């Protein structure tokens, strides 16, 4: 069913790869954090998230953080703003930073 196929894209497996990139549309002055997933089992890649940003992302760093015996995927994003935003990539429906440093 259609709802099953939508839910399939939300869940990532341990063998899947996440690709994170900064996306800039200079004509419209739109900036975002673009998250893609490569599904190894099905040999396909799809867009998982397109998180809007206030400023263009200048530097991205993937963080592998272990909390309560669970490993997580996070992206630290630096821009022209005076802070660093940390995004929890395991929570695909959350478009806000999990932590702002």
C-alpha positions in Angstrom: 0.0 0.0 0.0 1.0 3.6 -0.3 1.4 4.2 3.4 3.7 1.1 3.6 6.0 2.5 0.9 6.2 5.9 2.7 7.1 4.2 5.9 9.8 2.1 4.1 11.7 5.3 3.3 11.6 6.5 6.9 13.4 3.5 8.4 17.1 3.0 7.8 18.9 -0.3 8.5 22.4 -0.7 9.9 23.8 -1.6 6.5 22.4 1.5 4.8 24.7 4.5 4.1 23.7 8.1 4.8 25.1 10.9 2.5 24.8 14.5 3.8 25.4 17.6 1.7 24.8 21.3 1.9 22.4 22.5 -0.7 22.4 26.1 -1.9 19.9 27.7 -4.4 21.5 31.2 -4.8 18.7 32.5 -7.1 16.0 32.0 -4.5 18.4 32.3 -1.5 17.3 29.0 -0.1 19.7 26.8 1.9 19.3 23.3 3.2 20.9 20.2 4.6 20.3 17.5 2.1 20.2 13.9 3.4 20.3 10.9 1.0 20.2 7.1 1.9 21.8 4.4 -0.1 19.8 1.1 0.5 22.4 -1.6 0.1 19.9 -4.5 -0.1 17.9 -2.9 -2.9 20.8 -1.1 -4.6 19.1 2.2 -4.7 19.5 5.8 -3.4 16.7 8.1 -2.3 16.3 11.5 -0.7 15.4 11.2 3.0 15.4 14.8 4.2 15.8 18.3 2.9 16.2 20.4 6.1 15.8 24.1 5.6 18.6 26.3 6.9 18.7 30.0 7.8 22.2 30.5 6.3 24.2 28.5 3.7 26.0 25.5 5.3 29.8 26.1 5.2 31.0 23.0 6.9 29.5 19.6 7.7 30.8 16.9 10.0 29.3 13.5 10.7 29.3 12.6 14.3 29.1 9.0 15.5 27.8 9.3 19.1 27.0 6.5 21.5 24.3 7.2 24.1 22.7 4.6 26.4 24.3 1.7 24.5 22.8 3.0 21.2 24.9 4.4 18.4 23.5 7.4 16.6 24.2 9.4 13.5 24.4 13.2 13.8 25.6 16.0 11.5 27.3 19.1 12.9 26.6 22.1 10.6 28.5 25.4 10.7 27.3 28.4 8.8 27.8 32.2 9.1 25.7 32.2 12.2 27.6 32.4 15.5 26.6 28.8 16.6 26.9 25.2 15.5 23.8 23.2 14.8 23.7 19.4 15.6 21.1 17.4 13.7 20.0 13.9 14.7 19.9 12.1 11.4 18.1 9.1 12.9 15.0 11.2 13.4 14.0 11.9 9.9 10.8 13.8 10.5 12.4 16.4 12.8 13.6 19.4 10.8 15.0 21.3 13.7 18.5 21.0 15.2 18.7 18.6 18.2 21.4 20.8 19.8 22.7 24.3 19.2 26.2 25.0 20.5 
